[in-house]
């Protein structure tokens, strides 16, 4: 049974407002607009007291509603701030990781830079053009026991029997090449023979290796003139052909004399040398090439420039 308007709240269904009530409300609104126009004047100030009274009643309610709604309307901004903070944290973590990596490799990078600068000064000092290369492998090749592989080959202008050195001195000579790599026979190999001379006296001899990569590795110098007695700490350098026809160019430091031995039976003088190059830590080397050699990488020129 449909209940009327006189029932207590919560009982029965409430009917929709009648058309008469809607019409009455519309007429009341129109009347208020006319009254505001007539009493308030053009600027509407005549009804300011009434507006103030209504505002004093409605204002607190509006403030309360705003206080309740404000946290909800601010949620979108809160989420945006959280995302922005997460992005900033991720950026800072990436930068921190990069900085830690730079700190760990700083010594390595500085060492490589020093080696390259040393190779540049060596090219200028010896008036040589060099192909720079890195040692990428160490191991025996055929019957030789002391060889390394470098990352420069025929495309870089490297050919067999070219001199290989670094900023400390003579490393060895090229055995063979591929387009991208080359095998280098080190002077410490027992089967390697290097023409050498004692720098102060220019006396000639031949240097052979011991096959050891250790820090205490030694070379042996056998002099041509058996009457010559070298002195301790005498520097020994290569002798060869300036045109590059031989496996070694002249004037490259090999090592210094640490001891001298005489053989009465063989009537020879032999000297023990400490090599200038640390073969246990080879990295950057230079292959001596003729000036103007076509190369797929920049050459370290005799004038110290990078071509």
C-alpha positions as CSV (number, residue, x, y, z in Angstrom):
1,X,0.0,0.0,0.0
2,X,1.4,3.4,-1.0
3,X,1.9,5.6,2.0
4,X,1.3,9.4,2.1
5,X,3.4,12.4,3.1
6,X,2.1,12.3,6.6
7,X,3.9,9.1,7.5
8,X,6.9,9.3,9.9
9,X,10.4,9.4,8.2
10,X,11.6,6.0,7.1
11,X,8.2,4.5,6.5
12,X,6.8,3.9,3.0
13,X,7.9,5.5,-0.2
14,X,8.1,9.2,-0.7
15,X,6.3,10.4,-3.8
16,X,8.1,12.7,-6.3
17,X,7.6,16.4,-5.8
18,X,4.4,17.7,-7.5
19,X,4.4,20.0,-10.4
20,X,2.9,22.7,-8.2
21,X,5.8,22.6,-5.9
22,X,8.3,22.8,-8.7
23,X,6.4,25.8,-10.2
24,X,6.4,27.5,-6.8
25,X,10.1,27.2,-6.4
26,X,10.7,28.6,-9.9
27,X,8.5,31.6,-9.1
28,X,10.3,32.1,-5.9
29,X,13.7,32.2,-7.7
30,X,12.3,34.7,-10.2
31,X,10.9,36.8,-7.5
32,X,14.3,36.9,-5.7
33,X,16.0,38.0,-8.9
34,X,13.5,40.8,-9.4
35,X,13.8,41.8,-5.8
36,X,17.6,41.9,-6.0
37,X,17.4,44.1,-9.1
38,X,14.8,46.4,-7.6
39,X,16.2,46.8,-4.1
40,X,19.9,46.2,-4.7
41,X,20.2,48.6,-7.6
42,X,22.5,48.2,-10.5
43,X,25.4,47.2,-8.3
44,X,23.4,44.9,-6.1
45,X,24.7,46.4,-2.9
46,X,21.2,46.9,-1.4
47,X,21.0,43.2,-0.4
48,X,24.5,43.1,1.1
49,X,23.1,42.7,4.7
50,X,20.9,39.8,3.6
51,X,23.9,38.2,1.7
52,X,26.0,38.6,4.8
53,X,23.4,37.0,7.0
54,X,23.2,34.0,4.6
55,X,26.9,33.8,4.3
56,X,27.3,33.7,8.1
57,X,25.1,30.6,8.1
58,X,26.3,28.9,4.9
59,X,30.0,29.8,5.2
60,X,30.9,27.5,8.1
61,X,29.2,24.6,6.3
62,X,31.1,25.3,3.1
63,X,34.4,25.4,5.1
64,X,33.6,22.1,6.7
65,X,32.9,20.5,3.3
66,X,36.1,22.0,1.9
67,X,38.2,20.6,4.8
68,X,36.7,17.1,4.1
69,X,37.1,17.3,0.4
70,X,40.6,18.9,0.3
71,X,42.6,15.6,1.2
72,X,40.7,13.8,-1.6
73,X,41.3,16.4,-4.2
74,X,45.0,16.5,-3.2
75,X,45.5,12.8,-3.8
76,X,46.4,13.2,-7.5
77,X,49.1,15.8,-6.6
78,X,50.5,13.4,-3.9
79,X,50.8,10.6,-6.4
80,X,52.6,12.9,-8.8
81,X,55.0,13.9,-6.1
82,X,55.7,10.3,-5.2
83,X,56.4,9.4,-8.9
84,X,58.7,12.4,-9.2
85,X,60.6,11.4,-6.1
86,X,61.0,7.8,-7.4
87,X,62.3,9.1,-10.7
88,X,64.8,11.3,-8.8
89,X,66.0,8.4,-6.6
90,X,66.5,6.2,-9.7
91,X,68.5,8.9,-11.4
92,X,70.7,9.5,-8.3
93,X,71.3,5.7,-7.9
94,X,72.4,5.5,-11.6
95,X,74.7,8.5,-11.1
96,X,76.1,7.0,-7.9
97,X,76.8,3.6,-9.6
98,X,78.6,5.4,-12.5
99,X,80.7,7.4,-10.0
100,X,81.7,4.2,-8.1
101,X,82.7,2.6,-11.4
102,X,84.8,5.6,-12.3
103,X,86.6,5.4,-8.9
104,X,87.3,1.7,-9.3
105,X,88.8,2.1,-12.8
106,X,90.5,5.5,-12.3
107,X,93.9,3.9,-11.7
108,X,93.5,1.7,-14.8
109,X,92.5,4.7,-17.0
110,X,95.3,6.9,-15.7
111,X,97.9,4.1,-16.4
112,X,96.6,3.7,-19.9
113,X,96.8,7.4,-20.5
114,X,100.3,7.5,-19.2
115,X,101.3,4.6,-21.5
116,X,99.8,6.4,-24.5
117,X,101.6,9.6,-23.7
118,X,104.8,7.7,-23.2
119,X,104.4,6.0,-26.6
120,X,103.8,9.4,-28.2
121,X,107.0,10.8,-26.7
122,X,108.9,7.6,-27.8
123,X,107.8,8.0,-31.4
124,X,109.0,11.6,-31.3
125,X,112.3,10.8,-29.6
126,X,113.2,8.0,-32.0
127,X,111.7,9.7,-35.0
128,X,109.5,6.7,-35.8
129,X,105.9,6.2,-37.0
130,X,104.0,3.7,-34.8
131,X,100.8,1.8,-35.1
132,X,99.4,1.7,-31.5
133,X,98.0,-1.7,-30.4
134,X,96.9,-3.5,-27.2
135,X,98.0,-6.9,-26.0
136,X,95.0,-9.2,-26.1
137,X,96.5,-12.6,-25.5
138,X,99.6,-14.3,-24.2
139,X,100.8,-17.7,-25.1
140,X,103.1,-19.9,-27.2
141,X,103.1,-19.8,-30.9
142,X,104.5,-22.8,-32.9
143,X,107.8,-23.6,-31.2
144,X,108.2,-20.3,-29.5
145,X,107.4,-20.0,-25.8
146,X,107.1,-16.3,-25.3
147,X,104.6,-14.6,-27.6
148,X,101.7,-12.2,-27.4
149,X,98.8,-11.3,-29.7
150,X,98.0,-7.7,-30.4
151,X,94.8,-6.2,-31.8
152,X,96.4,-4.7,-34.9
153,X,97.0,-6.6,-38.1
154,X,97.5,-6.1,-41.8
155,X,94.6,-3.7,-42.2
156,X,96.5,-1.4,-39.7
157,X,99.7,-1.6,-41.8
158,X,101.4,-4.3,-39.7
159,X,103.7,-6.8,-41.5
160,X,106.0,-9.6,-40.3
161,X,109.5,-8.7,-39.1
162,X,108.4,-5.2,-37.8
163,X,109.8,-3.9,-34.6
164,X,107.5,-3.8,-31.6
165,X,108.2,-1.5,-28.6
166,X,106.5,0.5,-25.8
167,X,107.5,3.6,-23.8
168,X,110.0,1.5,-21.8
169,X,111.9,-0.1,-24.6
170,X,112.1,-3.1,-27.0
171,X,109.2,-5.6,-26.8
172,X,109.9,-7.9,-29.8
173,X,109.2,-8.4,-33.5
174,X,106.1,-9.4,-35.5
175,X,106.0,-13.0,-36.5
176,X,102.8,-13.1,-38.6
177,X,99.6,-11.2,-39.1
178,X,95.9,-11.6,-39.8
179,X,93.7,-8.7,-41.0
180,X,92.9,-7.7,-37.4
181,X,95.7,-9.2,-35.2
182,X,99.4,-10.0,-35.1
183,X,101.6,-12.4,-33.2
184,X,104.6,-10.9,-31.6
185,X,107.8,-12.8,-30.6
186,X,109.1,-11.3,-27.4
187,X,112.8,-10.7,-26.9
188,X,112.7,-12.8,-23.7
189,X,112.0,-16.0,-25.8
190,X,115.1,-18.2,-25.8
191,X,115.0,-18.5,-29.6
192,X,114.8,-14.8,-30.1
193,X,118.0,-13.1,-31.2
194,X,118.4,-9.3,-31.3
195,X,121.4,-7.4,-32.6
196,X,122.5,-5.0,-29.9
197,X,125.2,-2.6,-29.0
198,X,126.5,-1.1,-25.7
199,X,125.5,2.5,-25.9
200,X,128.5,4.2,-24.3
201,X,131.1,2.2,-26.4
202,X,129.0,1.2,-29.4
203,X,130.4,-2.3,-29.1
204,X,128.3,-4.9,-30.9
205,X,126.7,-8.1,-29.6
206,X,123.7,-10.3,-29.7
207,X,120.9,-10.6,-27.1
208,X,119.0,-13.7,-26.2
209,X,116.1,-14.3,-23.8
210,X,115.5,-16.6,-20.9
211,X,111.9,-17.3,-21.5
212,X,110.7,-15.9,-18.2
213,X,107.9,-13.3,-17.8
214,X,108.9,-12.7,-14.1
215,X,110.1,-9.3,-12.8
216,X,113.6,-10.8,-12.3
217,X,113.8,-12.0,-15.9
218,X,117.2,-11.5,-17.5
219,X,118.7,-11.3,-21.0
220,X,122.1,-12.4,-22.1
221,X,124.4,-10.3,-24.2
222,X,127.2,-12.0,-26.1
223,X,129.8,-9.5,-27.4
224,X,131.4,-9.7,-30.8
225,X,134.7,-8.4,-29.6
226,X,135.9,-10.8,-26.9
227,X,138.3,-8.3,-25.4
228,X,135.6,-5.8,-24.5
229,X,134.4,-5.8,-20.9
230,X,131.2,-3.9,-20.4
231,X,130.4,-2.0,-17.1
232,X,127.5,-2.5,-14.8
233,X,124.5,-0.2,-15.5
234,X,125.7,0.3,-19.2
235,X,122.6,0.7,-21.3
236,X,122.2,-1.6,-24.3
237,X,120.2,-0.6,-27.4
238,X,119.3,-2.2,-30.8
239,X,121.3,-1.9,-33.9
240,X,119.7,-2.4,-37.3
241,X,118.7,-0.8,-40.6
242,X,117.1,2.6,-40.6
243,X,115.2,1.7,-43.7
244,X,113.3,-1.0,-41.9
245,X,114.7,-3.8,-44.0
246,X,115.7,-5.8,-40.9
247,X,113.5,-7.0,-38.0
248,X,114.7,-4.2,-35.6
249,X,115.2,-0.5,-36.1
250,X,118.3,1.0,-34.4
251,X,118.5,2.8,-31.1
252,X,115.6,1.2,-29.2
253,X,116.5,0.6,-25.5
254,X,116.8,-3.1,-24.6
255,X,118.1,-3.2,-21.0
256,X,121.1,-2.4,-18.8
257,X,124.1,-4.5,-17.7
258,X,123.8,-6.1,-14.3
259,X,126.7,-8.6,-14.4
260,X,129.7,-9.7,-16.7
261,X,131.0,-13.2,-17.2
262,X,134.2,-14.3,-19.0
263,X,134.7,-17.7,-20.5
264,X,138.4,-18.6,-20.8
265,X,137.6,-21.7,-22.8
266,X,135.5,-20.0,-25.4
267,X,137.4,-16.7,-25.0
268,X,134.1,-14.7,-25.0
269,X,132.6,-12.0,-22.9
270,X,128.9,-12.4,-21.8
271,X,126.9,-9.8,-20.0
272,X,123.6,-10.3,-18.1
273,X,121.0,-7.6,-18.8
274,X,117.9,-6.5,-16.9
275,X,115.3,-5.7,-19.6
276,X,113.7,-2.2,-19.4
277,X,110.3,-3.6,-20.4
278,X,108.1,-5.4,-17.7
279,X,106.9,-8.3,-19.8
280,X,104.5,-9.5,-17.1
281,X,102.3,-6.3,-17.5
282,X,102.4,-5.6,-21.2
283,X,99.4,-3.6,-22.4
284,X,99.9,-0.8,-25.0
285,X,102.6,-1.3,-27.6
286,X,103.6,0.4,-30.9
287,X,104.6,-1.3,-34.1
288,X,107.2,0.6,-36.1
289,X,105.9,1.2,-39.7
290,X,107.3,3.2,-42.6
291,X,106.2,6.8,-42.8
292,X,102.9,7.2,-44.7
293,X,101.8,3.6,-44.2
294,X,98.1,3.1,-44.9
295,X,96.3,2.1,-41.7
296,X,92.7,1.6,-40.5
297,X,93.7,3.4,-37.3
298,X,95.5,6.6,-36.3
299,X,99.3,6.4,-36.4
300,X,101.5,7.9,-33.8
301,X,103.8,10.0,-36.0
302,X,107.4,10.9,-35.5
303,X,106.4,14.5,-34.8
304,X,104.3,13.3,-31.8
305,X,100.9,13.8,-33.6
306,X,98.1,11.3,-34.0
307,X,97.3,10.8,-37.6
